[in-house]
Amino acid sequence: MSHRRRISILAGAAALLLTATACSGLGRNTVGMLTFRGHDSPVEVSYSNTLVTGCHKIAIPRGATHVENNTLVDIVLYRTENCRKTDLADGIYVATTLSNVTAPESLPWRSFSVIH
């Protein structure tokens, strides 16, 4: 194999590796649908292709009491609007393809984060 051909192959492999590495830094999204509903409410709010980073506020004025996680990732639900645990309420873990309902006397969920 000629010296020039080896250099071309190495340069091509380096470019391919660099491209693959650069793509991994792009924002990743969930695959599937998260559905939230308030207590005794027919209104549902659904999220799809949510970023896997950061805190996401649930857009139901009084908070959500029902959730269906039909995504390929797990989530954590919080009673606060900023994904923070409090002395009275820890985060609630909901695995992929599962659902959860709050107890009648508990506070509703106000935000969620994605486990990635």
MOPAC internal coordinates of N, CA, C and O (Angstrom, degrees):
PM7 1SCF
backbone

  N    0.0000 0     0.00 0     0.00 0    0    0    0
  C    1.4363 1     0.00 0     0.00 0    1    0    0
  C    1.5290 1   108.09 1     0.00 0    2    1    0
  O    1.2310 1   120.66 1   -44.11 1    3    2    1
  N    1.2980 1   116.35 1   135.89 1    3    2    1
  C    1.4520 1   120.17 1  -177.13 1    5    3    2
  C    1.5284 1   111.07 1   -74.79 1    6    5    3
  O    1.2310 1   121.92 1   -22.47 1    7    6    5
  N    1.2991 1   113.92 1   157.53 1    7    6    5
  C    1.4631 1   120.78 1  -179.66 1    9    7    6
  C    1.5308 1   111.01 1   -62.09 1   10    9    7
  O    1.2310 1   120.68 1   140.03 1   11   10    9
  N    1.3107 1   116.30 1   -39.97 1   11   10    9
  C    1.4659 1   121.67 1  -179.47 1   13   11   10
  C    1.5306 1   111.27 1   -64.69 1   14   13   11
  O    1.2310 1   120.63 1   140.54 1   15   14   13
  N    1.3385 1   116.39 1   -39.46 1   15   14   13
  C    1.4675 1   120.20 1  -179.84 1   17   15   14
  C    1.5296 1   110.46 1   -67.24 1   18   17   15
  O    1.2310 1   119.92 1   139.95 1   19   18   17
  N    1.3369 1   117.75 1   -40.05 1   19   18   17
  C    1.4649 1   121.29 1   177.90 1   21   19   18
  C    1.5297 1   111.15 1   -61.52 1   22   21   19
  O    1.2310 1   120.58 1   137.33 1   23   22   21
  N    1.3087 1   116.49 1   -42.67 1   23   22   21
  C    1.4608 1   120.54 1   179.33 1   25   23   22
  C    1.5262 1   110.17 1   -64.20 1   26   25   23
  O    1.2310 1   119.63 1   139.52 1   27   26   25
  N    1.3135 1   118.30 1   -40.48 1   27   26   25
  C    1.4674 1   122.23 1   178.16 1   29   27   26
  C    1.5255 1   111.07 1   -62.73 1   30   29   27
  O    1.2310 1   120.24 1   137.33 1   31   30   29
  N    1.3255 1   117.14 1   -42.67 1   31   30   29
  C    1.4653 1   121.23 1   179.61 1   33   31   30
  C    1.5215 1   110.03 1   -65.01 1   34   33   31
  O    1.2310 1   120.31 1   134.76 1   35   34   33
  N    1.3406 1   117.01 1   -45.24 1   35   34   33
  C    1.4622 1   120.75 1   178.55 1   37   35   34
  C    1.5294 1   111.80 1   -62.73 1   38   37   35
  O    1.2310 1   120.16 1   138.92 1   39   38   37
  N    1.3150 1   117.29 1   -41.08 1   39   38   37
  C    1.4585 1   121.07 1   179.33 1   41   39   38
  C    1.5283 1   110.37 1   -65.45 1   42   41   39
  O    1.2310 1   120.52 1   138.81 1   43   42   41
  N    1.3271 1   116.61 1   -41.19 1   43   42   41
  C    1.4665 1   120.56 1   177.75 1   45   43   42
  C    1.5189 1   111.53 1   -64.16 1   46   45   43
  O    1.2310 1   120.21 1   136.43 1   47   46   45
  N    1.3339 1   117.20 1   -43.57 1   47   46   45
  C    1.4646 1   120.80 1   178.72 1   49   47   46
  C    1.5272 1   110.81 1   -64.04 1   50   49   47
  O    1.2310 1   120.09 1   139.36 1   51   50   49
  N    1.3198 1   117.44 1   -40.64 1   51   50   49
  C    1.4622 1   120.93 1   178.83 1   53   51   50
  C    1.5272 1   110.76 1   -64.43 1   54   53   51
  O    1.2310 1   120.33 1   138.61 1   55   54   53
  N    1.3286 1   116.97 1   -41.39 1   55   54   53
  C    1.4704 1   120.31 1   178.87 1   57   55   54
  C    1.5239 1   110.77 1   -64.52 1   58   57   55
  O    1.2310 1   120.47 1   138.89 1   59   58   57
  N    1.3273 1   116.71 1   -41.11 1   59   58   57
  C    1.4701 1   120.58 1   178.68 1   61   59   58
  C    1.5235 1   110.60 1   -64.43 1   62   61   59
  O    1.2310 1   120.01 1   136.90 1   63   62   61
  N    1.2998 1   117.60 1   -43.10 1   63   62   61
  C    1.4621 1   121.86 1   178.75 1   65   63   62
  C    1.5267 1   111.20 1   -63.95 1   66   65   63
  O    1.2310 1   120.62 1   138.16 1   67   66   65
  N    1.3157 1   116.42 1   -41.84 1   67   66   65
  C    1.4569 1   120.65 1   178.90 1   69   67   66
  C    1.5284 1   111.38 1   -64.18 1   70   69   67
  O    1.2310 1   119.97 1   139.94 1   71   70   69
  N    1.3253 1   117.66 1   -40.06 1   71   70   69
  C    1.4637 1   121.87 1   178.36 1   73   71   70
  C    1.5189 1   110.71 1   -64.76 1   74   73   71
  O    1.2310 1   119.81 1   136.14 1   75   74   73
  N    1.3126 1   117.96 1   -43.86 1   75   74   73
  C    1.4709 1   121.23 1   179.90 1   77   75   74
  C    1.5170 1   110.66 1   -64.82 1   78   77   75
  O    1.2310 1   120.00 1   141.50 1   79   78   77
  N    1.3027 1   117.60 1   -38.50 1   79   78   77
  C    1.4702 1   121.04 1   178.99 1   81   79   78
  C    1.5142 1   111.01 1   -67.70 1   82   81   79
  O    1.2310 1   119.84 1   139.69 1   83   82   81
  N    1.3038 1   117.91 1   -40.31 1   83   82   81
  C    1.4670 1   121.55 1  -179.88 1   85   83   82
  C    1.5151 1   110.96 1   -65.38 1   86   85   83
  O    1.2310 1   119.48 1   143.64 1   87   86   85
  N    1.3182 1   118.60 1   -36.36 1   87   86   85
  C    1.4666 1   121.19 1  -179.29 1   89   87   86
  C    1.5178 1   111.83 1   -68.90 1   90   89   87
  O    1.2310 1   119.76 1   151.60 1   91   90   89
  N    1.3154 1   118.06 1   -28.40 1   91   90   89
  C    1.4572 1   119.31 1  -178.09 1   93   91   90
  C    1.5246 1   112.20 1   -68.92 1   94   93   91
  O    1.2310 1   119.78 1   164.48 1   95   94   93
  N    1.3282 1   118.02 1   -15.52 1   95   94   93
  C    1.4446 1   120.87 1   179.18 1   97   95   94
  C    1.5197 1   113.33 1   -84.50 1   98   97   95
  O    1.2310 1   120.19 1   171.18 1   99   98   97
  N    1.3262 1   117.25 1    -8.82 1   99   98   97
  C    1.4539 1   120.02 1  -179.21 1  101   99   98
  C    1.5215 1   110.17 1   -69.65 1  102  101   99
  O    1.2310 1   120.44 1   -25.21 1  103  102  101
  N    1.3281 1   116.76 1   154.79 1  103  102  101
  C    1.4632 1   121.16 1   178.92 1  105  103  102
  C    1.5200 1   111.13 1   -63.67 1  106  105  103
  O    1.2310 1   120.62 1   -49.47 1  107  106  105
  N    1.3271 1   116.43 1   130.53 1  107  106  105
  C    1.4602 1   120.94 1   177.79 1  109  107  106
  C    1.5215 1   108.99 1   -98.84 1  110  109  107
  O    1.2310 1   120.85 1   -29.38 1  111  110  109
  N    1.3168 1   115.97 1   150.62 1  111  110  109
  C    1.4555 1   122.04 1  -178.94 1  113  111  110
  C    1.5156 1   110.90 1  -120.55 1  114  113  111
  O    1.2310 1   121.52 1   -19.40 1  115  114  113
  N    1.3312 1   114.70 1   160.60 1  115  114  113
  C    1.4555 1   119.79 1   173.79 1  117  115  114
  C    1.5298 1   109.11 1   -71.07 1  118  117  115
  O    1.2310 1   120.82 1   -21.97 1  119  118  117
  N    1.3073 1   116.04 1   158.03 1  119  118  117
  C    1.4604 1   121.70 1   175.01 1  121  119  118
  C    1.5176 1   106.27 1  -116.84 1  122  121  119
  O    1.2310 1   120.48 1   -61.76 1  123  122  121
  N    1.3183 1   116.69 1   118.24 1  123  122  121
  C    1.4526 1   120.82 1  -178.26 1  125  123  122
  C    1.5183 1   110.77 1   118.41 1  126  125  123
  O    1.2310 1   121.19 1    12.89 1  127  126  125
  N    1.3344 1   115.32 1  -167.11 1  127  126  125
  C    1.4588 1   121.44 1  -171.90 1  129  127  126
  C    1.5245 1   111.39 1  -125.68 1  130  129  127
  O    1.2310 1   121.45 1   -45.61 1  131  130  129
  N    1.3345 1   114.83 1   134.39 1  131  130  129
  C    1.4673 1   122.67 1   169.61 1  133  131  130
  C    1.5244 1   106.53 1  -105.25 1  134  133  131
  O    1.2310 1   120.35 1   -51.26 1  135  134  133
  N    1.3271 1   116.94 1   128.74 1  135  134  133
  C    1.4555 1   120.49 1  -178.61 1  137  135  134
  C    1.5184 1   109.38 1  -123.70 1  138  137  135
  O    1.2310 1   120.65 1   -49.53 1  139  138  137
  N    1.3299 1   116.35 1   130.47 1  139  138  137
  C    1.4593 1   123.04 1  -179.92 1  141  139  138
  C    1.5276 1   109.64 1  -120.90 1  142  141  139
  O    1.2310 1   121.06 1   -32.30 1  143  142  141
  N    1.3287 1   115.57 1   147.70 1  143  142  141
  C    1.4669 1   121.31 1   176.73 1  145  143  142
  C    1.5152 1   107.95 1  -144.38 1  146  145  143
  O    1.2310 1   120.91 1   -35.67 1  147  146  145
  N    1.3365 1   115.87 1   144.33 1  147  146  145
  C    1.4526 1   121.30 1   176.91 1  149  147  146
  C    1.5223 1   111.06 1   -82.34 1  150  149  147
  O    1.2310 1   120.47 1   -11.32 1  151  150  149
  N    1.3189 1   116.70 1   168.68 1  151  150  149
  C    1.4659 1   122.48 1  -179.71 1  153  151  150
  C    1.5277 1   110.65 1   -61.11 1  154  153  151
  O    1.2310 1   120.26 1   -54.11 1  155  154  153
  N    1.3273 1   117.11 1   125.89 1  155  154  153
  C    1.4729 1   123.62 1   178.92 1  157  155  154
  C    1.5197 1   112.97 1    51.88 1  158  157  155
  O    1.2310 1   120.50 1  -144.81 1  159  158  157
  N    1.2937 1   116.64 1    35.19 1  159  158  157
  C    1.4646 1   120.98 1  -178.87 1  161  159  158
  C    1.5275 1   109.90 1  -116.82 1  162  161  159
  O    1.2310 1   120.14 1   -44.66 1  163  162  161
  N    1.3323 1   117.34 1   135.34 1  163  162  161
  C    1.4585 1   119.24 1   176.02 1  165  163  162
  C    1.5316 1   112.61 1   -79.62 1  166  165  163
  O    1.2310 1   120.36 1   168.91 1  167  166  165
  N    1.3334 1   116.91 1   -11.09 1  167  166  165
  C    1.4622 1   121.41 1  -177.33 1  169  167  166
  C    1.5238 1   110.09 1   -79.94 1  170  169  167
  O    1.2310 1   121.11 1   -49.67 1  171  170  169
  N    1.3244 1   115.49 1   130.33 1  171  170  169
  C    1.4592 1   121.66 1   176.24 1  173  171  170
  C    1.5149 1   109.12 1  -118.48 1  174  173  171
  O    1.2310 1   120.92 1   -33.85 1  175  174  173
  N    1.3219 1   115.84 1   146.15 1  175  174  173
  C    1.4549 1   121.98 1   174.06 1  177  175  174
  C    1.5145 1   106.56 1  -118.91 1  178  177  175
  O    1.2310 1   120.52 1   -52.44 1  179  178  177
  N    1.3282 1   116.61 1   127.56 1  179  178  177
  C    1.4633 1   120.86 1  -178.58 1  181  179  178
  C    1.5110 1   110.57 1  -118.57 1  182  181  179
  O    1.2310 1   121.43 1   -35.53 1  183  182  181
  N    1.3126 1   114.86 1   144.47 1  183  182  181
  C    1.4575 1   122.93 1   177.11 1  185  183  182
  C    1.5208 1   108.24 1  -122.75 1  186  185  183
  O    1.2310 1   120.62 1   -47.52 1  187  186  185
  N    1.3144 1   116.41 1   132.48 1  187  186  185
  C    1.4602 1   120.55 1   172.82 1  189  187  186
  C    1.5201 1   108.16 1  -133.53 1  190  189  187
  O    1.2310 1   120.71 1   -26.67 1  191  190  189
  N    1.3043 1   116.26 1   153.33 1  191  190  189
  C    1.4672 1   122.11 1  -179.37 1  193  191  190
  C    1.5240 1   112.44 1    54.64 1  194  193  191
  O    1.2310 1   120.85 1  -138.58 1  195  194  193
  N    1.3363 1   115.99 1    41.42 1  195  194  193
  C    1.4554 1   121.87 1   179.19 1  197  195  194
  C    1.5183 1   109.93 1   -75.18 1  198  197  195
  O    1.2310 1   119.98 1   -39.34 1  199  198  197
  N    1.3143 1   117.64 1   140.66 1  199  198  197
  C    1.4639 1   120.70 1   175.21 1  201  199  198
  C    1.5227 1   109.68 1   -58.79 1  202  201  199
  O    1.2310 1   120.28 1   -37.50 1  203  202  201
  N    1.3194 1   117.07 1   142.50 1  203  202  201
  C    1.4705 1   119.97 1  -179.19 1  205  203  202
  C    1.5207 1   111.73 1   -83.15 1  206  205  203
  O    1.2310 1   119.95 1   174.13 1  207  206  205
  N    1.3149 1   117.70 1    -5.87 1  207  206  205
  C    1.4600 1   120.84 1   178.34 1  209  207  206
  C    1.5163 1   110.15 1  -107.04 1  210  209  207
  O    1.2310 1   120.79 1   -27.85 1  211  210  209
  N    1.3081 1   116.10 1   152.15 1  211  210  209
  C    1.4529 1   121.34 1   173.84 1  213  211  210
  C    1.5139 1   114.60 1    88.72 1  214  213  211
  O    1.2310 1   122.28 1     0.65 1  215  214  213
  N    1.3207 1   113.25 1  -179.35 1  215  214  213
  C    1.4614 1   123.08 1  -179.97 1  217  215  214
  C    1.5292 1   107.86 1  -104.47 1  218  217  215
  O    1.2310 1   120.61 1   -40.81 1  219  218  217
  N    1.3215 1   116.44 1   139.19 1  219  218  217
  C    1.4560 1   121.41 1  -178.45 1  221  219  218
  C    1.5237 1   109.16 1  -122.04 1  222  221  219
  O    1.2310 1   120.64 1   -58.62 1  223  222  221
  N    1.3100 1   116.38 1   121.38 1  223  222  221
  C    1.4631 1   121.69 1   178.77 1  225  223  222
  C    1.5296 1   108.84 1   -76.99 1  226  225  223
  O    1.2310 1   120.61 1   -43.04 1  227  226  225
  N    1.3245 1   116.44 1   136.96 1  227  226  225
  C    1.4626 1   121.39 1   177.52 1  229  227  226
  C    1.5243 1   107.67 1   -83.98 1  230  229  227
  O    1.2310 1   120.50 1   -58.48 1  231  230  229
  N    1.3143 1   116.66 1   121.52 1  231  230  229
  C    1.4690 1   122.41 1  -171.68 1  233  231  230
  C    1.5263 1   112.58 1   -84.48 1  234  233  231
  O    1.2310 1   120.41 1  -127.27 1  235  234  233
  N    1.3161 1   116.82 1    52.73 1  235  234  233
  C    1.4616 1   122.22 1   171.79 1  237  235  234
  C    1.5209 1   105.81 1  -121.05 1  238  237  235
  O    1.2310 1   119.51 1   -57.46 1  239  238  237
  N    1.3411 1   118.54 1   122.54 1  239  238  237
  C    1.4662 1   120.92 1  -172.49 1  241  239  238
  C    1.5316 1   115.19 1   -50.86 1  242  241  239
  O    1.2310 1   119.69 1   136.84 1  243  242  241
  N    1.3043 1   118.20 1   -43.16 1  243  242  241
  C    1.4673 1   120.76 1  -178.74 1  245  243  242
  C    1.5190 1   112.77 1   -97.21 1  246  245  243
  O    1.2310 1   120.04 1  -172.39 1  247  246  245
  N    1.3177 1   117.53 1     7.61 1  247  246  245
  C    1.4575 1   121.40 1  -179.90 1  249  247  246
  C    1.5157 1   111.83 1    88.82 1  250  249  247
  O    1.2310 1   121.05 1   -11.70 1  251  250  249
  N    1.3169 1   115.59 1   168.30 1  251  250  249
  C    1.4602 1   122.10 1  -177.06 1  253  251  250
  C    1.5211 1   110.93 1  -101.85 1  254  253  251
  O    1.2310 1   121.21 1   -37.07 1  255  254  253
  N    1.3146 1   115.29 1   142.93 1  255  254  253
  C    1.4635 1   120.35 1   176.28 1  257  255  254
  C    1.5273 1   111.33 1  -118.10 1  258  257  255
  O    1.2310 1   120.21 1   168.72 1  259  258  257
  N    1.3351 1   117.21 1   -11.28 1  259  258  257
  C    1.4565 1   122.30 1   177.72 1  261  259  258
  C    1.5335 1   108.31 1  -129.92 1  262  261  259
  O    1.2310 1   120.51 1   -41.31 1  263  262  261
  N    1.3173 1   116.63 1   138.69 1  263  262  261
  C    1.4646 1   120.81 1   176.52 1  265  263  262
  C    1.5195 1   109.40 1  -139.12 1  266  265  263
  O    1.2310 1   121.35 1   -38.06 1  267  266  265
  N    1.3202 1   115.01 1   141.94 1  267  266  265
  C    1.4579 1   121.99 1   171.37 1  269  267  266
  C    1.5191 1   107.10 1  -124.29 1  270  269  267
  O    1.2310 1   120.98 1   -59.48 1  271  270  269
  N    1.3230 1   115.73 1   120.52 1  271  270  269
  C    1.4576 1   121.29 1  -179.34 1  273  271  270
  C    1.5267 1   108.96 1  -102.50 1  274  273  271
  O    1.2310 1   120.88 1   -88.36 1  275  274  273
  N    1.3119 1   115.92 1    91.64 1  275  274  273
  C    1.4630 1   121.57 1   177.44 1  277  275  274
  C    1.5218 1   110.40 1  -103.54 1  278  277  275
  O    1.2310 1   121.36 1  -132.93 1  279  278  277
  N    1.3260 1   115.01 1    47.07 1  279  278  277
  C    1.4563 1   121.28 1   177.39 1  281  279  278
  C    1.5257 1   108.79 1  -113.28 1  282  281  279
  O    1.2310 1   120.82 1    -0.27 1  283  282  281
  N    1.3027 1   116.03 1   179.73 1  283  282  281
  C    1.4596 1   121.18 1   176.99 1  285  283  282
  C    1.5217 1   112.01 1   -97.15 1  286  285  283
  O    1.2310 1   120.23 1  -168.12 1  287  286  285
  N    1.3368 1   117.16 1    11.88 1  287  286  285
  C    1.4645 1   121.76 1  -179.63 1  289  287  286
  C    1.5249 1   109.77 1  -131.81 1  290  289  287
  O    1.2310 1   120.67 1   -18.77 1  291  290  289
  N    1.3202 1   116.33 1   161.23 1  291  290  289
  C    1.4565 1   122.33 1   177.21 1  293  291  290
  C    1.5250 1   108.82 1   -90.61 1  294  293  291
  O    1.2310 1   121.00 1   -24.57 1  295  294  293
  N    1.3372 1   115.69 1   155.43 1  295  294  293
  C    1.4661 1   120.68 1   178.78 1  297  295  294
  C    1.5268 1   109.79 1  -130.59 1  298  297  295
  O    1.2310 1   121.32 1   -16.66 1  299  298  297
  N    1.3196 1   115.08 1   163.34 1  299  298  297
  C    1.4610 1   122.21 1   172.48 1  301  299  298
  C    1.5285 1   107.02 1  -123.99 1  302  301  299
  O    1.2310 1   121.00 1   -51.73 1  303  302  301
  N    1.3385 1   115.69 1   128.27 1  303  302  301
  C    1.4620 1   122.31 1   179.61 1  305  303  302
  C    1.5181 1   109.48 1   -98.62 1  306  305  303
  O    1.2310 1   120.73 1   -35.67 1  307  306  305
  N    1.3344 1   116.22 1   144.33 1  307  306  305
  C    1.4628 1   121.79 1  -178.85 1  309  307  306
  C    1.5196 1   110.16 1  -128.05 1  310  309  307
  O    1.2310 1   120.67 1   -28.84 1  311  310  309
  N    1.3228 1   116.33 1   151.16 1  311  310  309
  C    1.4654 1   122.81 1   178.64 1  313  311  310
  C    1.5310 1   111.21 1   -83.87 1  314  313  311
  O    1.2310 1   120.53 1   169.72 1  315  314  313
  N    1.3263 1   116.58 1   -10.28 1  315  314  313
  C    1.4638 1   121.79 1   179.69 1  317  315  314
  C    1.5250 1   109.85 1  -102.53 1  318  317  315
  O    1.2310 1   120.31 1   -16.64 1  319  318  317
  N    1.3227 1   117.02 1   163.36 1  319  318  317
  C    1.4654 1   121.08 1  -179.35 1  321  319  318
  C    1.5225 1   113.22 1   -81.91 1  322  321  319
  O    1.2310 1   120.21 1   173.28 1  323  322  321
  N    1.3284 1   117.21 1    -6.72 1  323  322  321
  C    1.4658 1   120.39 1  -175.53 1  325  323  322
  C    1.5283 1   113.11 1  -120.91 1  326  325  323
  O    1.2310 1   120.09 1  -156.34 1  327  326  325
  N    1.3194 1   117.43 1    23.66 1  327  326  325
  C    1.4734 1   123.21 1   176.98 1  329  327  326
  C    1.5258 1   113.15 1    58.85 1  330  329  327
  O    1.2310 1   120.41 1  -144.71 1  331  330  329
  N    1.3001 1   116.81 1    35.29 1  331  330  329
  C    1.4671 1   120.38 1   178.53 1  333  331  330
  C    1.5205 1   110.11 1  -108.79 1  334  333  331
  O    1.2310 1   121.74 1   -38.26 1  335  334  333
  N    1.3257 1   114.27 1   141.74 1  335  334  333
  C    1.4522 1   120.27 1   173.95 1  337  335  334
  C    1.5245 1   108.13 1   -77.95 1  338  337  335
  O    1.2310 1   120.85 1   -29.29 1  339  338  337
  N    1.3142 1   115.98 1   150.71 1  339  338  337
  C    1.4581 1   120.72 1   175.40 1  341  339  338
  C    1.5262 1   108.51 1  -124.10 1  342  341  339
  O    1.2310 1   121.07 1    -6.28 1  343  342  341
  N    1.3191 1   115.56 1   173.72 1  343  342  341
  C    1.4667 1   119.60 1   177.06 1  345  343  342
  C    1.5268 1   111.12 1   -62.57 1  346  345  343
  O    1.2310 1   120.66 1   150.05 1  347  346  345
  N    1.3184 1   116.34 1   -29.95 1  347  346  345
  C    1.4572 1   120.96 1  -176.97 1  349  347  346
  C    1.5193 1   114.09 1   -93.70 1  350  349  347
  O    1.2310 1   119.98 1   163.98 1  351  350  349
  N    1.3293 1   117.64 1   -16.02 1  351  350  349
  C    1.4659 1   119.50 1  -175.18 1  353  351  350
  C    1.5227 1   112.22 1  -149.28 1  354  353  351
  O    1.2310 1   121.07 1   -64.98 1  355  354  353
  N    1.3146 1   115.56 1   115.02 1  355  354  353
  C    1.4652 1   120.96 1   172.03 1  357  355  354
  C    1.5252 1   109.20 1   -83.53 1  358  357  355
  O    1.2310 1   120.75 1    -7.29 1  359  358  357
  N    1.3192 1   116.18 1   172.71 1  359  358  357
  C    1.4534 1   120.17 1   173.73 1  361  359  358
  C    1.5214 1   110.28 1   -71.83 1  362  361  359
  O    1.2310 1   120.31 1   -31.61 1  363  362  361
  N    1.3273 1   117.01 1   148.39 1  363  362  361
  C    1.4599 1   123.73 1   179.12 1  365  363  362
  C    1.5232 1   108.11 1  -107.03 1  366  365  363
  O    1.2310 1   120.41 1   -57.30 1  367  366  365
  N    1.3138 1   116.82 1   122.70 1  367  366  365
  C    1.4659 1   123.42 1  -178.15 1  369  367  366
  C    1.5259 1   109.28 1   -85.73 1  370  369  367
  O    1.2310 1   120.62 1   -51.64 1  371  370  369
  N    1.3328 1   116.42 1   128.36 1  371  370  369
  C    1.4620 1   121.57 1   176.30 1  373  371  370
  C    1.5271 1   107.63 1  -127.11 1  374  373  371
  O    1.2310 1   121.08 1   -67.57 1  375  374  373
  N    1.3156 1   115.53 1   112.43 1  375  374  373
  C    1.4694 1   120.82 1  -178.00 1  377  375  374
  C    1.5295 1   110.82 1   -71.48 1  378  377  375
  O    1.2310 1   121.49 1   -14.08 1  379  378  377
  N    1.3108 1   114.75 1   165.92 1  379  378  377
  C    1.4587 1   121.50 1   179.87 1  381  379  378
  C    1.5301 1   111.06 1   -59.58 1  382  381  379
  O    1.2310 1   121.00 1   -35.37 1  383  382  381
  N    1.3066 1   115.69 1   144.63 1  383  382  381
  C    1.4762 1   125.98 1  -179.87 1  385  383  382
  C    1.5229 1   113.85 1    57.81 1  386  385  383
  O    1.2310 1   119.53 1  -154.96 1  387  386  385
  N    1.3237 1   118.50 1    25.04 1  387  386  385
  C    1.4605 1   121.92 1   175.34 1  389  387  386
  C    1.5266 1   109.90 1  -117.86 1  390  389  387
  O    1.2310 1   120.83 1    -7.55 1  391  390  389
  N    1.3285 1   116.03 1   172.45 1  391  390  389
  C    1.4511 1   120.85 1   176.87 1  393  391  390
  C    1.5190 1   108.85 1  -134.06 1  394  393  391
  O    1.2310 1   120.80 1   -11.41 1  395  394  393
  N    1.3281 1   116.08 1   168.59 1  395  394  393
  C    1.4512 1   120.97 1  -179.65 1  397  395  394
  C    1.5203 1   108.46 1  -152.52 1  398  397  395
  O    1.2310 1   121.02 1   -28.82 1  399  398  397
  N    1.3277 1   115.66 1   151.18 1  399  398  397
  C    1.4554 1   122.80 1   178.89 1  401  399  398
  C    1.5171 1   107.30 1  -133.58 1  402  401  399
  O    1.2310 1   120.13 1   -41.67 1  403  402  401
  N    1.3400 1   117.36 1   138.33 1  403  402  401
  C    1.4662 1   120.13 1   179.03 1  405  403  402
  C    1.5216 1   110.26 1   -74.53 1  406  405  403
  O    1.2310 1   121.17 1   -23.57 1  407  406  405
  N    1.3016 1   115.37 1   156.43 1  407  406  405
  C    1.4634 1   120.59 1   171.68 1  409  407  406
  C    1.5258 1   108.00 1   -71.62 1  410  409  407
  O    1.2310 1   119.37 1   -31.76 1  411  410  409
  N    1.3417 1   118.81 1   148.24 1  411  410  409
  C    1.4723 1   120.71 1  -175.79 1  413  411  410
  C    1.5264 1   114.46 1   -55.05 1  414  413  411
  O    1.2310 1   119.52 1   144.03 1  415  414  413
  N    1.3280 1   118.53 1   -35.97 1  415  414  413
  C    1.4702 1   120.12 1  -176.90 1  417  415  414
  C    1.5289 1   113.77 1   -89.87 1  418  417  415
  O    1.2310 1   119.61 1   179.32 1  419  418  417
  N    1.3295 1   118.36 1    -0.68 1  419  418  417
  C    1.4671 1   120.07 1  -177.98 1  421  419  418
  C    1.5254 1   111.50 1   -90.92 1  422  421  419
  O    1.2310 1   121.15 1   -16.08 1  423  422  421
  N    1.3082 1   115.40 1   163.92 1  423  422  421
  C    1.4662 1   121.66 1   178.77 1  425  423  422
  C    1.5270 1   110.47 1   -73.30 1  426  425  423
  O    1.2310 1   119.78 1   -28.28 1  427  426  425
  N    1.3312 1   118.03 1   151.72 1  427  426  425
  C    1.4637 1   120.75 1   177.37 1  429  427  426
  C    1.5308 1   111.45 1   -76.62 1  430  429  427
  O    1.2310 1   121.03 1   -14.58 1  431  430  429
  N    1.3078 1   115.64 1   165.42 1  431  430  429
  C    1.4742 1   121.35 1   175.95 1  433  431  430
  C    1.5068 1   109.49 1   -83.60 1  434  433  431
  O    1.2310 1   121.02 1   -41.13 1  435  434  433
  N    1.3282 1   115.66 1   138.87 1  435  434  433
  C    1.4663 1   121.00 1  -177.71 1  437  435  434
  C    1.5330 1   112.58 1  -115.81 1  438  437  435
  O    1.2310 1   119.80 1   160.62 1  439  438  437
  N    1.3414 1   117.99 1   -19.38 1  439  438  437
  C    1.4582 1   120.64 1  -178.37 1  441  439  438
  C    1.5208 1   110.10 1  -154.46 1  442  441  439
  O    1.2310 1   121.00 1   -11.43 1  443  442  441
  N    1.3381 1   115.69 1   168.57 1  443  442  441
  C    1.4564 1   120.59 1   177.14 1  445  443  442
  C    1.5246 1   110.61 1  -149.33 1  446  445  443
  O    1.2310 1   121.69 1   -21.78 1  447  446  445
  N    1.3203 1   114.37 1   158.22 1  447  446  445
  C    1.4633 1   121.08 1   172.64 1  449  447  446
  C    1.5286 1   107.64 1  -132.01 1  450  449  447
  O    1.2310 1   121.32 1   -21.49 1  451  450  449
  N    1.3155 1   115.09 1   158.51 1  451  450  449
  C    1.4611 1   122.06 1  -176.56 1  453  451  450
  C    1.5106 1   108.85 1  -102.93 1  454  453  451
  O    1.2310 1   120.55 1   -43.79 1  455  454  453
  N    1.3358 1   116.56 1   136.21 1  455  454  453
  C    1.4696 1   121.81 1   175.89 1  457  455  454
  C    1.5287 1   106.53 1   -88.04 1  458  457  455
  O    1.2310 1   120.28 1   -58.05 1  459  458  457
  N    1.3060 1   117.07 1   121.95 1  459  458  457
  C    1.4748 1   119.99 1  -179.85 1  461  459  458
  C    1.4929 1   111.32 1  -136.27 1  462  461  459
  O    1.2310 1   120.10 1   180.00 1  463  462  461

